[in-house]
Amino acid sequence: MKKYCAALAVMMTMAAGMNAQVAKSLGVKDANTITEAELAAIPNVTPAIAKAIVAKRPFVSITELNALLLAQGLTAEQAMAVYQAAFVHINLNTATADEILLVPGAGRRMVREFPEYRPWRTWAQFDKEIGKYVGGAANAQKLGQYTFIPMNANTAADADLMTVPGANQAWVEKVKKGRPYKAAADLEKALGRGQARFFVVE
């Protein structure tokens, strides 16, 4: 019985880990990895703005990208239109009200609901809880694509690591080779700010 319980606990831990990842995109590109040409094809993004975005990367918050777009002369409405095509994922467990309000379709309702159910652990949890307010899981996933649930850098499975924008198998091996990570600073040194932000160290 003890062996069975131990095995069950391991399986549950693995299952939870598999759900801590960057949400599946339904068409939105990651602003830190999208190409300059792809950026320039987005409505309201001129070639000069696309170049400025690439030069400023990596962004660790959507508010940083928003500040840049406004400084480039876009209105708040024009910037929001850009985010339907390119975005900087927000951390579901730490995102501020300012970050949540920049998620297309979120609105002030999600400023209340995203924090209410913290800590977020799985996408099934997100679909269930947020789906109650937006007409079901499919609509919840439209919001979810702008977010991520941070992964444990020391235990995340290959499949979860591959959800990080820009990841490939060589990068996954790099992440695993650097284990164990003891602090966030270790992650930033190994992966850079743009990708380290998708993880927690536990």
C-alpha positions as CSV (number, residue, x, y, z in Angstrom):
1,M,0.0,0.0,0.0
2,K,2.8,2.4,0.9
3,K,4.5,1.7,-2.5
4,Y,1.2,2.3,-4.3
5,C,0.7,5.6,-2.5
6,A,4.2,6.7,-3.2
7,A,3.8,5.8,-6.9
8,L,0.5,7.7,-7.0
9,A,2.0,10.8,-5.5
10,V,4.8,10.8,-8.1
11,M,2.2,10.4,-10.9
12,M,0.2,13.3,-9.6
13,T,3.3,15.5,-9.3
14,M,4.2,14.7,-12.9
15,A,0.8,15.4,-14.1
16,A,0.8,18.8,-12.3
17,G,4.1,19.6,-13.8
18,M,2.9,18.8,-17.3
19,N,0.2,21.5,-16.9
20,A,2.6,24.3,-15.8
21,Q,3.7,25.7,-19.1
22,V,3.1,28.4,-21.7
23,A,-0.4,28.3,-23.0
24,K,-1.0,27.0,-26.6
25,S,-1.2,29.9,-29.1
26,L,-4.4,30.2,-31.1
27,G,-2.6,32.5,-33.5
28,V,-0.9,35.1,-31.3
29,K,2.9,35.3,-31.8
30,D,5.4,35.9,-29.0
31,A,6.7,39.4,-29.2
32,N,10.2,38.3,-28.2
33,T,10.6,35.8,-31.0
34,I,8.5,37.0,-33.9
35,T,10.6,38.1,-36.8
36,E,11.0,41.8,-37.8
37,A,9.2,41.0,-41.1
38,E,6.3,39.5,-39.3
39,L,6.0,42.4,-37.0
40,A,6.0,44.9,-39.9
41,A,3.1,43.0,-41.4
42,I,0.9,43.7,-38.3
43,P,-1.6,46.5,-38.7
44,N,-0.3,49.8,-37.0
45,V,3.3,48.5,-37.0
46,T,5.5,50.4,-39.4
47,P,8.9,49.1,-40.4
48,A,10.5,51.6,-38.1
49,I,8.4,50.4,-35.1
50,A,9.2,46.8,-36.0
51,K,12.9,47.6,-35.9
52,A,12.5,49.4,-32.6
53,I,10.7,46.4,-31.1
54,V,13.5,44.0,-32.2
55,A,16.2,46.4,-30.9
56,K,14.6,46.6,-27.4
57,R,14.1,42.9,-26.9
58,P,13.8,40.9,-24.7
59,F,10.7,42.3,-23.0
60,V,10.0,40.7,-19.6
61,S,6.6,42.4,-19.4
62,I,3.8,43.4,-21.8
63,T,3.9,46.8,-20.1
64,E,7.4,47.3,-21.4
65,L,6.2,46.7,-24.9
66,N,3.2,48.9,-24.4
67,A,5.4,51.8,-23.2
68,L,7.5,51.4,-26.3
69,L,4.6,51.4,-28.7
70,L,3.1,54.5,-27.1
71,A,6.4,56.2,-27.3
72,Q,6.5,55.4,-31.0
73,G,3.3,57.3,-31.4
74,L,0.6,54.6,-31.4
75,T,-2.6,55.3,-29.5
76,A,-3.7,52.9,-26.7
77,E,-6.3,51.5,-29.1
78,Q,-3.8,50.9,-31.8
79,A,-1.4,49.2,-29.4
80,M,-4.2,46.9,-28.2
81,A,-4.9,45.9,-31.9
82,V,-1.2,44.9,-32.1
83,Y,-1.6,42.6,-29.2
84,Q,-4.1,40.5,-31.0
85,A,-1.2,39.4,-33.2
86,A,1.9,39.7,-30.9
87,F,2.2,39.8,-27.2
88,V,4.5,39.3,-24.2
89,H,3.0,36.4,-22.1
90,I,1.9,37.3,-18.6
91,N,2.5,35.1,-15.5
92,L,-1.0,34.0,-14.3
93,N,0.3,33.9,-10.7
94,T,1.9,37.3,-10.5
95,A,0.5,39.5,-13.3
96,T,-0.5,43.0,-12.2
97,A,-3.7,44.7,-13.1
98,D,-1.9,46.8,-15.7
99,E,-0.6,43.7,-17.4
100,I,-4.0,41.9,-17.3
101,L,-5.8,44.9,-18.8
102,L,-3.5,44.7,-21.9
103,V,-4.7,41.2,-22.7
104,P,-7.2,41.5,-25.6
105,G,-10.7,40.7,-24.4
106,A,-9.8,40.5,-20.7
107,G,-11.2,43.7,-19.3
108,R,-11.6,44.7,-15.7
109,R,-13.5,41.5,-14.9
110,M,-10.3,39.5,-15.4
111,V,-8.4,41.9,-13.2
112,R,-10.5,40.4,-10.4
113,E,-10.8,36.8,-11.6
114,F,-7.2,36.1,-12.6
115,P,-5.9,36.8,-9.0
116,E,-8.9,35.3,-7.3
117,Y,-8.0,31.7,-8.2
118,R,-4.2,31.9,-7.6
119,P,-2.1,29.9,-7.4
120,W,-2.9,28.6,-10.9
121,R,-1.5,25.1,-11.3
122,T,-3.2,23.6,-14.4
123,W,-4.9,24.7,-17.6
124,A,-7.9,22.5,-16.7
125,Q,-8.3,24.7,-13.7
126,F,-8.0,27.8,-15.8
127,D,-10.5,26.6,-18.4
128,K,-13.0,25.6,-15.7
129,E,-12.8,28.8,-13.5
130,I,-12.4,31.4,-16.2
131,G,-14.7,29.6,-18.5
132,K,-17.6,30.3,-16.1
133,Y,-17.2,34.0,-16.9
134,V,-16.6,33.9,-20.7
135,G,-19.0,31.3,-22.0
136,G,-16.9,28.1,-21.7
137,A,-13.5,26.6,-22.0
138,A,-13.0,27.6,-25.7
139,N,-13.3,31.2,-24.9
140,A,-11.1,30.8,-21.8
141,Q,-8.4,29.4,-24.0
142,K,-8.6,32.6,-26.2
143,L,-7.5,34.5,-23.1
144,G,-5.2,31.8,-21.9
145,Q,-3.0,32.0,-25.0
146,Y,-1.7,35.3,-23.7
147,T,-0.5,33.8,-20.4
148,F,1.7,31.1,-18.8
149,I,1.8,29.1,-15.6
150,P,5.4,29.1,-14.4
151,M,7.3,25.8,-14.5
152,N,9.7,24.5,-12.0
153,A,13.1,24.8,-13.7
154,N,14.5,21.8,-11.9
155,T,11.7,19.3,-12.7
156,A,9.8,20.5,-15.9
157,A,9.4,17.8,-18.5
158,D,10.8,18.1,-22.0
159,A,7.2,18.6,-23.4
160,D,6.6,21.5,-21.0
161,L,10.0,23.1,-21.8
162,M,9.2,23.0,-25.5
163,T,6.2,25.3,-24.9
164,V,8.6,28.2,-24.1
165,P,8.6,30.5,-27.1
166,G,11.7,29.9,-29.2
167,A,12.5,26.5,-27.6
168,N,14.1,23.7,-29.5
169,Q,15.6,20.4,-28.4
170,A,19.1,21.9,-28.1
171,W,17.7,24.6,-25.8
172,V,15.8,22.0,-23.7
173,E,19.0,20.0,-23.2
174,K,20.7,23.3,-22.1
175,V,18.1,23.9,-19.5
176,K,18.4,20.4,-18.1
177,K,22.2,20.5,-18.2
178,G,22.1,23.5,-15.9
179,R,20.2,21.8,-13.2
180,P,19.9,22.1,-10.3
181,Y,19.1,25.8,-10.3
182,K,19.2,27.3,-6.8
183,A,18.0,30.9,-7.5
184,A,16.4,33.0,-10.1
185,A,19.8,34.6,-10.8
186,D,21.1,31.2,-11.9
187,L,18.3,31.0,-14.4
188,E,18.8,34.4,-15.8
189,K,22.5,33.8,-16.2
190,A,21.9,30.5,-18.0
191,L,18.9,31.4,-20.1
192,G,18.6,35.2,-20.3
193,R,15.8,37.3,-18.9
194,G,13.4,36.7,-21.7
195,Q,13.2,33.0,-21.1
196,A,14.1,32.7,-17.5
197,R,10.8,34.5,-16.6
198,F,8.8,31.4,-17.5
199,F,10.2,29.5,-14.6
200,V,10.3,29.3,-10.8
201,V,13.1,27.7,-8.8
202,E,11.8,25.1,-6.2
